[in-house]
Amino acid sequence: MNKLTPEEKQIITSHSFAQILSSTLNSSGFAELSYCPLQLIADHQLLGHLANNNQILKVVEDQSPVKVIFTGPHGYISPRWHNEQAVPTWNYVTVSLSCKIKLIKNQDEKLKFMEDISHYFDAQWNFNEFNQDKNKRMVTQMLSAITVFTLEIIEVSSKFKLSQNRSLACRKAFQDNLALSGNNELADIQL
């Protein structure tokens, strides 16, 4: 298992909305693709949930391999910005993970993971207030309508295409122009 670098962890936590691709083909002969916010819960594990009727859940089983892709900042790089750049290009960051999915069946475990992920994405929402006896029916309906899962990270493959082969002056020009065009996130990691 590859270990996530601090830069990869940063992309995963700041761009949590990932693509999940099944390794099993559907009846049309294609892999299923789903989009899902994921929480990094350990150096080698992610947490997420999908509606039970999500198409990817029709082709994956417990312990199935899946591909998870996080897309970080990206943007157009113009040849007008520096004479070293003769043609237009696109700079980007992606983190691609090969994972094994574990479907959580136990209701208490599902509830605990939902509390964790809810707190992670909305720390101000009081999940415990929601999870009261007066809302028992609603909580039960929520848990029965979703599939909670963890993803064990098996392999990491990242691409940080940031014009690293260009001079510092060239990359600084890219950074300045990206900031001027409003792409501050890509500008911030350009150097």
C-alpha positions, 0 to 999 in steps of 0.5 A: 500500500502506498502512503498518502503524501501531505499534498495528496491528503490536502487535495483529498480534504479540500476537494472531497467530492470524488468520482467513484468508478466500479471495476465491474461492468454494468449490463451495458458493458460500462463501468459505473461512475458515481460522485460522492463526498468522501472523508479521509478517516485514516491515512489509508481509509475513506468514509462515504455513503450513497443512496441505496438506488445509486447505480454503482451499488448494483455492480459492487459487492463488499470487498470489490475493488473501485477507483476513486478520483479526486480532482484538485485545482486546474486551469488554462495556461496561456503562451502569452504569459511567458516566452518559455511556454510556446503552446497553450496547456492545462495545469492540474492536480489529481489524486487517483486511488485504487480502493477496496469497498467495505459495505457497512451493514450494522445499523449502529455502525452506520449511525456512528459513521453518519454522525462522523461524516455529518460532523466533518462536513458540517461541524455546526450541525448538532447531529445528536439533536437530530438523533433524538427519540422524537426523530427516531422514525426519520433516522430509521428511514435515513439509515434504511435509504442509504449505503454507508461504506469505507474505502481501504486505500490500496494504491495511490497514483497522483498527478501534479502537473504544475509546469515543474519543468519551467524556470522559476520566472516562468512559473512565477508568471503563471502564478501571477496570471492565474491569480489575476484571472481569479484562479487563486487556488491553482496560483497558490500551488503553482510554485 
